[in-house]
Amino acid sequence: MRPAERAERWMRDPTLQAVEMGEEFVMMGLAQGEYYSVKGVAAALWRHLAEPRDLGELCALVAAEYDVAAEACRDDIVAFLDELRGKRMVLAAT
């Protein structure tokens, strides 16, 4: 089981500074020491991570927003969460 599948809920790292610019988010974190930018589905996921959400919730939200089956986007969401976790941009919420 991948890390994103093990955590009960995920949320943005609250120390990360993020600015929404149209369809895109630009983020900077002192701990990360880098700028990041996400757009499209990734920006939608980032928006949904403003509050703690579990994997099922994220899949349902993206599925409704992009008119796809929740299971069809699950693997991509897990991969994205794992990438964000590796960059210390999201935290497992309690």
N, C-alpha and C positions, 0 to 999 in steps of 0.2 A: 504494500500500500504506500502511495506517495505521500509526502508530508502534507500537502494541501488536503488530502483525503482524511488525514488523521485528526486534524484540528476540528473542534466542534464549530467554532465561529471565527471569522476573519474580519479585520478592520484595518484601516490605514494607520500607519505609525503617526501618532499625533504631533511628533516633533518635526515632521516633514512639512515644508511650506509648499503649498500648491495653489496655482492660479489657473482658473478656467478662462480660456481664450477661444471663444466660439465653440467649435467642436473638439477642441484639444485642451489637455491639461499639461502645464509645465510645472515641474516640481524640483525642489532643491532641498537637500538635507545636509546639515553639518556633519552628522555621523557618516553619511554616505560619501560626502565630498564631491558629488557629481550632480549635474543637472539631468533630468529625465523629461521626456515628452511622450504622451500617449494620445492617440486619437481613435476615432471609430469605436469599435466594440471595446477596445481596451479603455478608452475614456469613459464609456458607459459603465464598465465594471468598476473603474476607479470612483465614479460618482456614487455607485451603489455601496461601495465600501466606506462611505462616510459614517455609517453606523455598523455595528457588528452584524454579520450575516453568515449563515452556514452555506455550504456548497449547494444544497438543494434550492435555497432561496435565490442564490446568484444565478443558477441555471434557469430557474423559472422566470426571473426578471429579464434575462437576456433573451430567452425564448419568446417571451411576450413582445419584447421591444423589436426583435428582428424576425419574428414570424417563422421560427424554426422549432423543432422538437427539443425539449430540454435535454434529453439524452444525447442528441446530436452535437451539442456544444459542450458537454461535460468535460471531455478530455482536453479540449482547448482551454477551458477555464481552469482546470487543475494545473495545466502546464503554465499558464499565466500567473496563477497564485504562487506556484513553486518558484518562478522567476522573481516575482516581487519579494517573496520571502528571502531568497538568496541575496537580494540587494538590500535587505532590511527595510523595505518600504511598507510591508504589512506585518501585522502581529496576530498571533492566535489570541482571540479575545476569550475572556472567561465569563 
